[in-house]
Amino acid sequence: MCIEKTIMRNEKAYQLSIDSEGEEIEVRLKGELMGKILLSKRLDSYRSEIEFFHITNLSLDNCSGIGIGTECIELHKETFSTNITAGSNNGLKDEDGSHLTGDGVKFIAKMRSKGLVLPEQ
């Protein structure tokens, strides 16, 4: 299963796709990879079911500032109906790469304020 959605931004048609596991969202413009979001599936240890997805990498620099990241997160939530979490900006590097840097800090804060990403724990 690969979920795709085309959206128009700045008079350009971007293609968003999510792999069947929900661990990679790609953003393409005319077939060229513009960015991606990587997520790690976290399982409920008792039921072996997906408990939530954790963002481990935000690479949207080539398409930032036009709402594509929000569209990606919304599409993922619509598709998998599961909570999404993200790292923090506490100055420490997380082993899984999920610590926030650069524009990721502001982006995740915005996603948290919209209720698309769970609050920091």
N, CA, C and O atoms as a MOPAC input file, in Angstrom:
PM7 MOZYME 1SCF
protein

 N      0.84100 1    -1.17300 1     0.00000 1
 C      0.00000 1     0.00000 1     0.00000 1
 C      0.89100 1     1.24300 1     0.00000 1
 O      1.78700 1     1.37900 1     0.83300 1
 N      0.64100 1     2.11300 1    -0.91100 1
 C      1.33500 1     3.39600 1    -0.96300 1
 C      0.26200 1     4.46200 1    -1.14200 1
 O     -0.43000 1     4.47900 1    -2.16100 1
 N      0.12200 1     5.32100 1    -0.19400 1
 C     -0.89300 1     6.36500 1    -0.23500 1
 C     -0.29200 1     7.58600 1    -0.92500 1
 O      0.80500 1     8.02400 1    -0.58000 1
 N     -1.00800 1     8.12600 1    -1.88700 1
 C     -0.52600 1     9.32100 1    -2.57600 1
 C     -1.60200 1    10.38700 1    -2.59900 1
 O     -2.79700 1    10.09300 1    -2.62600 1
 N     -1.16100 1    11.60900 1    -2.58700 1
 C     -2.06500 1    12.74300 1    -2.65700 1
 C     -1.33300 1    13.85900 1    -3.38300 1
 O     -0.15600 1    14.10200 1    -3.11500 1
 N     -1.99100 1    14.52000 1    -4.27200 1
 C     -1.39800 1    15.66100 1    -4.96800 1
 C     -2.04500 1    16.93200 1    -4.45000 1
 O     -3.27000 1    17.03200 1    -4.37200 1
 N     -1.22000 1    17.89200 1    -4.09900 1
 C     -1.73900 1    19.16700 1    -3.62600 1
 C     -1.10200 1    20.29700 1    -4.41600 1
 O      0.01400 1    20.17500 1    -4.92000 1
 N     -1.81800 1    21.37700 1    -4.51200 1
 C     -1.32800 1    22.54600 1    -5.23800 1
 C     -0.85700 1    23.60000 1    -4.24100 1
 O     -1.59600 1    24.00000 1    -3.34200 1
 N      0.35600 1    24.03000 1    -4.41400 1
 C      0.91700 1    25.10100 1    -3.58800 1
 C      1.73300 1    25.98700 1    -4.52300 1
 O      2.49100 1    25.49800 1    -5.36100 1
 N      1.56700 1    27.28500 1    -4.36600 1
 C      2.32900 1    28.22400 1    -5.20300 1
 C      2.22600 1    27.87500 1    -6.67700 1
 O      3.19700 1    27.99200 1    -7.42500 1
 N      1.03300 1    27.44400 1    -7.08900 1
 C      0.75900 1    27.05900 1    -8.48000 1
 C      1.60700 1    25.88500 1    -8.94200 1
 O      1.83300 1    25.72600 1   -10.14200 1
 N      2.07900 1    25.06100 1    -8.01400 1
 C      2.85700 1    23.87000 1    -8.33700 1
 C      2.15900 1    22.66100 1    -7.72600 1
 O      1.61900 1    22.74100 1    -6.62300 1
 N      2.17200 1    21.54700 1    -8.44400 1
 C      1.52700 1    20.32200 1    -7.95800 1
 C      2.57300 1    19.43500 1    -7.28700 1
 O      3.46900 1    18.91300 1    -7.95000 1
 N      2.45500 1    19.26700 1    -5.98000 1
 C      3.34500 1    18.40600 1    -5.21400 1
 C      2.67200 1    17.06500 1    -4.99400 1
 O      1.46800 1    17.00000 1    -4.74500 1
 N      3.45000 1    15.99400 1    -5.08400 1
 C      2.92500 1    14.66900 1    -4.80800 1
 C      3.45100 1    14.23100 1    -3.44200 1
 O      4.65500 1    14.25800 1    -3.18600 1
 N      2.53100 1    13.83000 1    -2.57500 1
 C      2.88700 1    13.31000 1    -1.26600 1
 C      2.64000 1    11.81700 1    -1.29800 1
 O      1.59600 1    11.37400 1    -1.77800 1
 N      3.57600 1    11.03600 1    -0.79600 1
 C      3.35500 1     9.59700 1    -0.72900 1
 C      3.87000 1     9.05700 1     0.60100 1
 O      4.87100 1     9.52100 1     1.14900 1
 N      3.14200 1     8.05500 1     1.09700 1
 C      3.50500 1     7.39300 1     2.34800 1
 C      3.68700 1     5.91900 1     2.04000 1
 O      2.85200 1     5.30900 1     1.37200 1
 N      4.78200 1     5.34600 1     2.53000 1
 C      4.98500 1     3.90900 1     2.32600 1
 C      3.96900 1     3.12200 1     3.14600 1
 O      3.32100 1     3.66900 1     4.03800 1
 N      3.83800 1     1.85800 1     2.84200 1
 C      2.80600 1     1.02600 1     3.46500 1
 C      2.98900 1     0.83800 1     4.96000 1
 O      2.02600 1     0.53400 1     5.66300 1
 N      4.20300 1     1.01300 1     5.45900 1
 C      4.45900 1     0.87000 1     6.88900 1
 C      4.22200 1     2.17000 1     7.65300 1
 O      4.17300 1     2.16900 1     8.88300 1
 N      4.07600 1     3.27100 1     6.93200 1
 C      3.86200 1     4.56100 1     7.57800 1
 C      5.12500 1     5.18700 1     8.11600 1
 O      5.07000 1     6.10200 1     8.93800 1
 N      6.28300 1     4.69300 1     7.65200 1
 C      7.54400 1     5.17100 1     8.20700 1
 C      8.28900 1     6.15700 1     7.30900 1
 O      9.35400 1     6.65100 1     7.68200 1
 N      7.73700 1     6.44600 1     6.13300 1
 C      8.39400 1     7.41700 1     5.26200 1
 C      7.34900 1     8.16700 1     4.44700 1
 O      6.50600 1     7.57000 1     3.77800 1
 N      7.42900 1     9.47500 1     4.52200 1
 C      6.58000 1    10.34700 1     3.71200 1
 C      7.50500 1    11.09100 1     2.77000 1
 O      8.46100 1    11.73000 1     3.20800 1
 N      7.22500 1    11.01300 1     1.47700 1
 C      8.04200 1    11.72400 1     0.48800 1
 C      7.23800 1    12.83800 1    -0.15300 1
 O      6.03000 1    12.71400 1    -0.35900 1
 N      7.92400 1    13.92400 1    -0.46300 1
 C      7.34600 1    15.05500 1    -1.18100 1
 C      8.09700 1    15.17400 1    -2.49600 1
 O      9.32000 1    15.30900 1    -2.50800 1
 N      7.36400 1    15.12600 1    -3.60300 1
 C      7.97900 1    15.23300 1    -4.92700 1
 C      7.31500 1    16.34600 1    -5.73000 1
 O      6.13400 1    16.65100 1    -5.56700 1
 N      8.11600 1    16.93100 1    -6.59400 1
 C      7.64300 1    17.93900 1    -7.53100 1
 C      8.13700 1    17.52000 1    -8.90300 1
 O      9.34200 1    17.47500 1    -9.15200 1
 N      7.20600 1    17.21500 1    -9.78800 1
 C      7.54400 1    16.73100 1   -11.13300 1
 C      8.50000 1    15.53200 1   -11.06200 1
 O      9.43100 1    15.41800 1   -11.85900 1
 N      8.25100 1    14.64700 1   -10.09400 1
 C      9.04900 1    13.44000 1    -9.95400 1
 C     10.32800 1    13.60200 1    -9.15100 1
 O     10.93000 1    12.60800 1    -8.74200 1
 N     10.75000 1    14.82800 1    -8.92100 1
 C     11.99600 1    15.06900 1    -8.17300 1
 C     11.71900 1    15.11500 1    -6.67900 1
 O     10.81000 1    15.81100 1    -6.22700 1
 N     12.51100 1    14.36600 1    -5.91600 1
 C     12.35500 1    14.34400 1    -4.46500 1
 C     12.72700 1    15.70800 1    -3.88700 1
 O     13.84700 1    16.18700 1    -4.05900 1
 N     11.76800 1    16.31900 1    -3.20300 1
 C     11.97400 1    17.63600 1    -2.60500 1
 C     12.20200 1    17.55500 1    -1.09800 1
 O     12.80900 1    18.44700 1    -0.50500 1
 N     11.71500 1    16.48700 1    -0.49100 1
 C     11.87600 1    16.33700 1     0.94500 1
 C     11.21500 1    15.08000 1     1.44100 1
 O     10.49900 1    14.40000 1     0.70700 1
 N     11.46900 1    14.77700 1     2.71400 1
 C     10.84000 1    13.60200 1     3.32000 1
 C     10.78900 1    13.74700 1     4.82900 1
 O     11.53200 1    14.51600 1     5.43900 1
 N      9.88600 1    12.97900 1     5.39600 1
 C      9.76500 1    12.85500 1     6.84900 1
 C      9.88300 1    11.36600 1     7.15600 1
 O      9.19000 1    10.54200 1     6.56000 1
 N     10.76600 1    11.03300 1     8.08900 1
 C     10.91500 1     9.64700 1     8.52300 1
 C     10.29400 1     9.49600 1     9.90300 1
 O     10.45300 1    10.35600 1    10.76900 1
 N      9.58600 1     8.39100 1    10.09300 1
 C      8.93400 1     8.10900 1    11.36600 1
 C      9.28700 1     6.70400 1    11.81400 1
 O      9.53800 1     5.82400 1    10.99000 1
 N      9.30400 1     6.49700 1    13.10700 1
 C      9.57400 1     5.19000 1    13.67800 1
 C      8.28700 1     4.68300 1    14.32700 1
 O      7.67300 1     5.37300 1    15.14000 1
 N      7.89800 1     3.48300 1    13.96000 1
 C      6.70400 1     2.87300 1    14.52100 1
 C      7.02500 1     2.37100 1    15.92800 1
 O      7.97300 1     1.60700 1    16.11100 1
 N      6.26200 1     2.78400 1    16.89400 1
 C      6.46500 1     2.35100 1    18.27100 1
 C      5.29800 1     1.43200 1    18.63500 1
 O      4.13200 1     1.80000 1    18.49200 1
 N      5.63200 1     0.24400 1    19.10200 1
 C      4.62300 1    -0.76600 1    19.36900 1
 C      4.27000 1    -0.85100 1    20.84400 1
 O      5.11300 1    -0.63900 1    21.71600 1
 N      3.02600 1    -1.16200 1    21.10200 1
 C      2.56400 1    -1.47100 1    22.44600 1
 C      3.16300 1    -2.82500 1    22.80500 1
 O      2.87400 1    -3.82000 1    22.14000 1
 N      3.97600 1    -2.87900 1    23.82500 1
 C      4.70100 1    -4.11100 1    24.15400 1
 C      3.79100 1    -5.25600 1    24.59400 1
 O      4.19900 1    -6.41600 1    24.52900 1
 N      2.59300 1    -4.96400 1    25.03000 1
 C      1.69500 1    -6.01400 1    25.48100 1
 C      0.84400 1    -6.58800 1    24.35500 1
 O      0.59600 1    -7.79300 1    24.31200 1
 N      0.39800 1    -5.73000 1    23.44800 1
 C     -0.50800 1    -6.18000 1    22.40100 1
 C      0.13700 1    -6.27600 1    21.02700 1
 O     -0.51300 1    -6.72900 1    20.08500 1
 N      1.37900 1    -5.87200 1    20.88000 1
 C      2.08700 1    -5.86300 1    19.59200 1
 C      1.32200 1    -5.09500 1    18.52200 1
 O      1.34900 1    -5.45500 1    17.34500 1
 N      0.65700 1    -4.06100 1    18.93400 1
 C     -0.06100 1    -3.18500 1    18.01100 1
 C      0.66100 1    -1.84400 1    17.96900 1
 O      1.38400 1    -1.48200 1    18.89800 1
 N      0.45300 1    -1.11900 1    16.87900 1
 C      1.05500 1     0.20600 1    16.77300 1
 C      0.46300 1     1.09800 1    17.85800 1
 O     -0.75300 1     1.26800 1    17.94500 1
 N      1.32700 1     1.65500 1    18.66800 1
 C      0.88700 1     2.56400 1    19.71600 1
 C      0.93700 1     4.01000 1    19.21000 1
 O      0.01900 1     4.79400 1    19.44900 1
 N      2.03100 1     4.35000 1    18.50500 1
 C      2.17400 1     5.68300 1    17.92200 1
 C      3.35500 1     5.66800 1    16.95700 1
 O      4.12400 1     4.70800 1    16.91000 1
 N      3.48500 1     6.74300 1    16.19200 1
 C      4.63300 1     6.95200 1    15.31500 1
 C      5.43400 1     8.11600 1    15.88700 1
 O      4.86500 1     9.09500 1    16.37100 1
 N      6.76400 1     8.00000 1    15.82700 1
 C      7.64800 1     9.04300 1    16.33500 1
 C      8.47900 1     9.60000 1    15.18100 1
 O      9.14700 1     8.84200 1    14.47800 1
 N      8.44400 1    10.90500 1    14.98300 1
 C      9.20800 1    11.53800 1    13.90800 1
 C     10.69000 1    11.48000 1    14.26700 1
 O     11.10300 1    11.95400 1    15.32500 1
 N     11.48500 1    10.89100 1    13.36700 1
 C     12.92200 1    10.78100 1    13.61800 1
 C     13.75000 1    11.66100 1    12.68200 1
 O     14.93200 1    11.89600 1    12.93300 1
 N     13.13100 1    12.14600 1    11.60300 1
 C     13.88600 1    12.99500 1    10.67800 1
 C     12.93200 1    13.86400 1     9.87700 1
 O     11.97000 1    13.37100 1     9.28800 1
 N     13.20400 1    15.14900 1     9.86200 1
 C     12.45900 1    16.11200 1     9.04300 1
 C     13.41700 1    16.67800 1     8.01200 1
 O     14.35700 1    17.39100 1     8.36100 1
 N     13.19100 1    16.37200 1     6.77100 1
 C     14.05200 1    16.89200 1     5.70000 1
 C     13.17200 1    17.57100 1     4.65600 1
 O     12.95400 1    17.03500 1     3.56900 1
 N     12.67700 1    18.73900 1     4.99200 1
 C     11.76600 1    19.45400 1     4.10700 1
 C     12.32200 1    20.81200 1     3.68100 1
 O     11.56400 1    21.69600 1     3.28200 1
 N     13.63400 1    20.97900 1     3.76300 1
 C     14.24400 1    22.27200 1     3.46700 1
 C     13.93100 1    22.78000 1     2.06500 1
 O     13.78300 1    23.98600 1     1.87000 1
 N     13.82600 1    21.88900 1     1.09300 1
 C     13.58800 1    22.31000 1    -0.29000 1
 C     12.13400 1    22.67800 1    -0.57700 1
 O     11.80200 1    23.11700 1    -1.67800 1
 N     11.28200 1    22.49900 1     0.40900 1
 C      9.86400 1    22.82100 1     0.18800 1
 C      9.23800 1    23.39100 1     1.46000 1
 O      8.04700 1    23.20200 1     1.70500 1
 N     10.02300 1    24.07600 1     2.25400 1
 C      9.50400 1    24.60700 1     3.51800 1
 C      8.77400 1    25.92900 1     3.31200 1
 O      8.98100 1    26.63100 1     2.32200 1
 N      7.91700 1    26.24500 1     4.27400 1
 C      7.23800 1    27.52500 1     4.28600 1
 C      6.00200 1    27.62000 1     3.41900 1
 O      5.44800 1    28.70700 1     3.26100 1
 N      5.54900 1    26.49200 1     2.84300 1
 C      4.35900 1    26.54900 1     1.97800 1
 C      3.26000 1    25.59000 1     2.43100 1
 O      2.29000 1    25.36900 1     1.70500 1
 N      3.40700 1    25.02300 1     3.62100 1
 C      2.36400 1    24.16400 1     4.16700 1
 C      2.48200 1    22.69000 1     3.83600 1
 O      1.61400 1    21.90000 1     4.20900 1
 N      3.53400 1    22.31100 1     3.14600 1
 C      3.70200 1    20.90300 1     2.75400 1
 C      3.87800 1    20.00500 1     3.97300 1
 O      3.30200 1    18.91800 1     4.02000 1
 N      4.65300 1    20.43200 1     4.95000 1
 C      4.86600 1    19.62400 1     6.14400 1
 C      3.56000 1    19.33500 1     6.87400 1
 O      3.31700 1    18.21000 1     7.31100 1
 N      2.72600 1    20.35600 1     7.00100 1
 C      1.42000 1    20.17700 1     7.63300 1
 C      0.58600 1    19.17100 1     6.85600 1
 O     -0.05000 1    18.29400 1     7.44000 1
 N      0.59300 1    19.30300 1     5.53600 1
 C     -0.15100 1    18.35500 1     4.68600 1
 C      0.34200 1    16.93100 1     4.89700 1
 O     -0.45700 1    15.99700 1     4.95300 1
 N      1.65500 1    16.76100 1     5.01300 1
 C      2.23500 1    15.42900 1     5.22800 1
 C      1.73600 1    14.82200 1     6.53500 1
 O      1.31500 1    13.66600 1     6.56700 1
 N      1.78400 1    15.59700 1     7.60300 1
 C      1.36600 1    15.10000 1     8.91300 1
 C     -0.13500 1    14.80600 1     8.91600 1
 O     -0.56300 1    13.79200 1     9.46700 1
 N     -0.92900 1    15.67600 1     8.31300 1
 C     -2.37100 1    15.44500 1     8.23300 1
 C     -2.68500 1    14.17500 1     7.43900 1
 O     -3.53700 1    13.38400 1     7.84500 1
 N     -2.00300 1    13.98000 1     6.31600 1
 C     -2.22000 1    12.78300 1     5.50000 1
 C     -1.85500 1    11.52700 1     6.28500 1
 O     -2.56900 1    10.52600 1     6.21900 1
 N     -0.76000 1    11.56900 1     7.01900 1
 C     -0.35000 1    10.41300 1     7.81700 1
 C     -1.40400 1    10.09100 1     8.88100 1
 O     -1.77700 1     8.93200 1     9.06100 1
 N     -1.87400 1    11.11100 1     9.57200 1
 C     -2.88200 1    10.89000 1    10.61200 1
 C     -4.18100 1    10.35400 1    10.02300 1
 O     -4.80200 1     9.47200 1    10.61500 1
 N     -4.60400 1    10.87000 1     8.86800 1
 C     -5.80900 1    10.38100 1     8.19900 1
 C     -5.64700 1     8.91700 1     7.78700 1
 O     -6.58800 1     8.12900 1     7.89100 1
 N     -4.46600 1     8.56400 1     7.32500 1
 C     -4.20800 1     7.22800 1     6.80600 1
 C     -4.07700 1     6.18900 1     7.91100 1
 O     -4.63100 1     5.09500 1     7.80100 1
 N     -3.35800 1     6.51600 1     8.96500 1
 C     -3.05000 1     5.52400 1     9.99700 1
 C     -3.83200 1     5.70500 1    11.29400 1
 O     -3.79800 1     4.82500 1    12.15300 1
 N     -4.52500 1     6.81100 1    11.45200 1
 C     -5.34900 1     7.06700 1    12.64400 1
 C     -4.59700 1     6.76200 1    13.94100 1
 O     -5.14400 1     6.15200 1    14.86000 1
 N     -3.36100 1     7.18700 1    13.99700 1
 C     -2.50800 1     6.91200 1    15.15500 1
 C     -1.81100 1     8.19600 1    15.58600 1
 O     -1.52900 1     9.06700 1    14.76300 1
 N     -1.53800 1     8.30300 1    16.86800 1
 C     -0.83800 1     9.47400 1    17.38500 1
 C      0.56800 1     9.58200 1    16.80800 1
 O      1.19000 1     8.58600 1    16.43900 1
 N      1.04700 1    10.81900 1    16.74100 1
 C      2.40800 1    11.10900 1    16.28900 1
 C      3.10100 1    11.89500 1    17.38800 1
 O      2.52400 1    12.81000 1    17.97600 1
 N      4.35500 1    11.52500 1    17.65800 1
 C      5.16700 1    12.25200 1    18.62900 1
 C      6.42400 1    12.76500 1    17.92800 1
 O      6.72800 1    12.37100 1    16.80200 1
 N      7.13600 1    13.63800 1    18.60400 1
 C      8.38200 1    14.18500 1    18.05300 1
 C      9.34700 1    14.43900 1    19.19800 1
 O      8.96100 1    14.44700 1    20.36700 1
 N     10.58800 1    14.64200 1    18.84800 1
 C     11.63100 1    14.90500 1    19.82700 1
 C     11.50600 1    16.29000 1    20.42800 1
 O     10.48000 1    16.95900 1    20.30000 1
 N     12.57100 1    16.69800 1    21.08400 1
 C     12.57300 1    18.00000 1    21.74600 1
 C     13.80000 1    18.79600 1    21.33300 1
 O     14.68700 1    18.29600 1    20.64100 1
 N     13.82800 1    20.02000 1    21.76500 1
 C     14.94700 1    20.90800 1    21.51100 1
 C     15.62100 1    21.21700 1    22.84600 1
 O     15.64900 1    22.36400 1    23.29000 1
 N     16.15600 1    20.18400 1    23.47100 1
 C     16.75100 1    20.35900 1    24.79400 1
 C     18.28000 1    20.42400 1    24.75800 1
 O     18.93000 1    20.40300 1    25.80300 1
 N     18.84800 1    20.50500 1    23.55500 1
 C     20.29600 1    20.59800 1    23.41800 1
 C     21.00400 1    19.26300 1    23.37900 1
 O     22.21200 1    19.20500 1    23.15400 1
 N     20.26200 1    18.18500 1    23.59800 1
 C     20.85200 1    16.84600 1    23.57600 1
 C     20.51300 1    16.15400 1    22.25700 1
 O     19.44000 1    16.37400 1    21.69500 1
 N     21.42600 1    15.32100 1    21.76700 1
 C     21.17900 1    14.55600 1    20.55300 1
 C     20.59400 1    13.20400 1    20.93200 1
 O     21.18600 1    12.45900 1    21.71200 1
 N     19.44200 1    12.89400 1    20.38100 1
 C     18.81300 1    11.60300 1    20.62900 1
 C     19.43500 1    10.54900 1    19.72500 1
 O     19.77100 1    10.82700 1    18.57400 1
 N     19.58600 1     9.34100 1    20.25100 1
 C     20.17700 1     8.25200 1    19.47700 1
 C     19.42900 1     7.97600 1    18.18500 1
 O     20.04300 1     7.62700 1    17.17600 1
 N     18.09900 1     8.12900 1    18.20400 1
 C     17.30100 1     7.83100 1    17.01400 1
 C     17.24300 1     9.00100 1    16.02800 1
 O     16.58300 1     8.90600 1    14.99300 1
 N     17.92800 1    10.09600 1    16.34400 1
 C     17.96400 1    11.24900 1    15.44300 1
 C     16.76400 1    12.15800 1    15.55300 1
 O     16.60500 1    13.06200 1    14.73400 1
 N     15.91600 1    11.94700 1    16.53800 1
 C     14.66700 1    12.70200 1    16.60900 1
 C     14.78500 1    14.06100 1    17.29400 1
 O     13.79200 1    14.78100 1    17.39300 1
 N     15.98300 1    14.43000 1    17.77100 1
 C     16.12900 1    15.75300 1    18.37900 1
 C     15.84800 1    16.82500 1    17.32100 1
 O     16.10900 1    16.62900 1    16.13500 1
 N     15.32300 1    17.93200 1    17.76500 1
 C     14.91400 1    18.99200 1    16.84500 1
 C     16.02500 1    20.00400 1    16.62900 1
 O     16.71900 1    20.40300 1    17.56500 1
 N     16.17900 1    20.41100 1    15.37800 1
 C     17.16100 1    21.42700 1    15.01200 1
 C     16.54500 1    22.35900 1    13.97900 1
 O     15.53700 1    22.02800 1    13.35600 1
 N     17.14500 1    23.50500 1    13.80400 1
 C     16.74400 1    24.43900 1    12.75000 1
 C     15.25400 1    24.71600 1    12.70800 1
 O     14.62600 1    24.97300 1    13.73500 1
 N     14.69300 1    24.66100 1    11.49300 1
 C     13.26900 1    24.94300 1    11.29100 1
 C     12.36600 1    23.89100 1    11.92300 1
 O     11.17200 1    24.12300 1    12.10900 1
 N     12.93600 1    22.73300 1    12.25500 1
 C     12.14900 1    21.66200 1    12.86400 1
 C     11.55400 1    22.06400 1    14.20200 1
 O     10.46600 1    21.61100 1    14.55800 1
 N     12.25100 1    22.90200 1    14.94200 1
 C     11.77200 1    23.35500 1    16.25100 1
 C     10.44500 1    24.09400 1    16.09100 1
 O      9.46800 1    23.78800 1    16.77400 1
 N     10.42200 1    25.05400 1    15.19500 1
 C      9.22200 1    25.86400 1    14.95500 1
 C      8.10800 1    25.02300 1    14.32900 1
 O      6.93800 1    25.16700 1    14.68400 1
 N      8.48200 1    24.14200 1    13.39100 1
 C      7.49200 1    23.30600 1    12.71900 1
 C      6.78900 1    22.39000 1    13.71900 1
 O      5.56100 1    22.31000 1    13.72000 1
 N      7.54000 1    21.70900 1    14.55800 1
 C      6.93500 1    20.78800 1    15.52000 1
 C      6.09900 1    21.55700 1    16.53700 1
 O      5.04500 1    21.07500 1    16.95100 1
 N      6.54600 1    22.74100 1    16.94900 1
 C      5.74400 1    23.56300 1    17.86800 1
 C      4.39300 1    23.89100 1    17.23000 1
 O      3.35900 1    23.85200 1    17.89500 1
 N      4.41300 1    24.20800 1    15.95300 1
 C      3.17300 1    24.50700 1    15.22900 1
 C      2.28600 1    23.26500 1    15.14900 1
 O      1.07400 1    23.35700 1    15.34500 1
 N      2.88500 1    22.10000 1    14.86000 1
 C      2.10900 1    20.85600 1    14.75700 1
 C      1.50700 1    20.48900 1    16.11700 1
 O      0.39300 1    19.96900 1    16.18700 1
 N      2.24200 1    20.76000 1    17.18400 1
 C      1.71300 1    20.50200 1    18.52500 1
 C      0.56100 1    21.45000 1    18.83900 1
 O     -0.43900 1    21.03500 1    19.42400 1
 N      0.69100 1    22.71200 1    18.45700 1
 C     -0.38100 1    23.67700 1    18.74000 1
 C     -1.65200 1    23.34300 1    17.95300 1
 O     -2.75300 1    23.68200 1    18.38800 1
 N     -1.51000 1    22.68600 1    16.80400 1
 C     -2.66700 1    22.27600 1    16.00600 1
 C     -3.22100 1    20.91200 1    16.44300 1
 O     -4.24500 1    20.46300 1    15.92900 1
 N     -2.54200 1    20.26000 1    17.39100 1
 C     -2.98500 1    18.96800 1    17.85500 1
 C     -2.63200 1    17.81600 1    16.91400 1
 O     -3.16800 1    16.71700 1    17.05600 1
 N     -1.73500 1    18.05800 1    15.95400 1
 C     -1.33700 1    17.00900 1    15.00900 1
 C     -0.20000 1    16.14800 1    15.55700 1
 O     -0.05700 1    14.98300 1    15.18400 1
 N      0.60100 1    16.72800 1    16.44000 1
 C      1.69000 1    16.01000 1    17.10900 1
 C      1.43300 1    16.16200 1    18.61100 1
 O      1.09900 1    17.24900 1    19.08100 1
 N      1.59000 1    15.07000 1    19.35500 1
 C      1.33400 1    15.10800 1    20.79100 1
 C      2.29400 1    16.07400 1    21.49200 1
 O      3.41300 1    16.29200 1    21.02700 1
 N      1.84800 1    16.65000 1    22.61400 1
 C      2.73000 1    17.54700 1    23.38500 1
 C      3.98600 1    16.81200 1    23.84400 1
 O      4.00100 1    15.58800 1    23.97900 1
 N      5.02800 1    17.59000 1    24.07700 1
 C      6.29400 1    17.02500 1    24.55100 1
 C      6.09100 1    16.41800 1    25.93100 1
 O      5.38100 1    16.98000 1    26.76400 1
 N      6.71400 1    15.27300 1    26.17000 1
 C      6.53600 1    14.57800 1    27.44400 1
 C      7.65300 1    14.88800 1    28.39400 1
 O      7.66500 1    14.38700 1    29.51900 1

